[in-house]
Amino acid sequence: MDDVVQNTTARPEPARFTDYREYLRALIAHLKATRRQFSYRWFSMRAGFSSPNFLKLVAEGERNLSLASVEKFARGLGLDDDEREVFELLVRLDQAESDEERNRVFARLRRFQAHVRTLEADQYDLYSDWFAVVLREVVGLGRFSDEDAAALAKRLRPPVAATPVKKALALLERLGMLARDAEGRLRQSERKVSTGSEVVSLAVRNFHRSMLGLAARALDAVPREERHISALTVPLTRAQYEVVQARIAAFRRELLELLDEEASGPRAVHQIQFVVFPVSEEITE
C-alpha cells in the first residue's frame, strides 16, 4: 500500500472541472502533498508509459491525451470507476470535433455534476436559452420580482412559458447579474460574465445560433417596419476582412455609448447582430 502523508487537502473531484488539464494539475498537486512516493516517473511506471514525464507534458498542454490512454491514466492516478468515467468525458469534451458533439458530451458530464454547482455550468446555462440574457435587459426597463415570471414571459418575443423564465431569473440572480433592491424587487447589477473558458465559449456559440434562428424567424413573424435585416455580398482580401472586423468593433462601442444615454418613453429589448462570414473559397488571380 502507498505511504500516505497526513494532509487535510481534499482530493479534487473531476466533476468540479470542465478542463481535464486543470483537473490533472489539481490532482498532481494533491498527490504530491499526500503521497511521499508520488513523482512523474512513479506515475509512468504505474500507468505503463515509457516517457517518465508524460503526465507533466499532458498536464501542461505540451502533449495531447488520446482516449486510448485514459485507462492508463486512471490506473496511474488511482481513479475509481466514477472518476475514470468523468475524466474520460473531460477528455472527450476537449477533443470533440463539433459543437454538436461538445454539447452532447457536456450534457453527460452535467449528470455527474448534479451534486456540485460550478460557475462554468451556470454560465453555460445562461446562454443555453436565448431569453435568459434578454430577461436581464427586460428587468432593466422596469421593477419586477420572480413572482412576475408569467408577466415577463409574455413580454418576450416569441413568448416563453413562465416556469423556464422563473428558472432563468434565479440563474441571473445566482450569477450576480440581477440583484434585489430594498423592496425585494429585481434590478440589474453590473456583474459581467467571462466568456474565456471553452465551455462558456461553446454556450455563447449556442446562443448566437439561437439568435440567428430568431433573426430568420423575424423575416415572417415581425412586421417590416419593426425590423431591419440587410446584407452585403462582396469579395474581401484578408486585410480588408480585418478592417471590416475593426470597423464593426468600433461601431459596436459607438452604439453602446449612444444607447447608454438616458431615454424616455416605452422601450423594447432588441437584438442587434453583426455577421461576416465567407460564402466561397479563396480565389487567386
Order of alpha helices (4+ residues) and beta strands (2+ residues): alpha-alpha-alpha-alpha-alpha-alpha-alpha-alpha-alpha-alpha-beta-beta-alpha-alpha
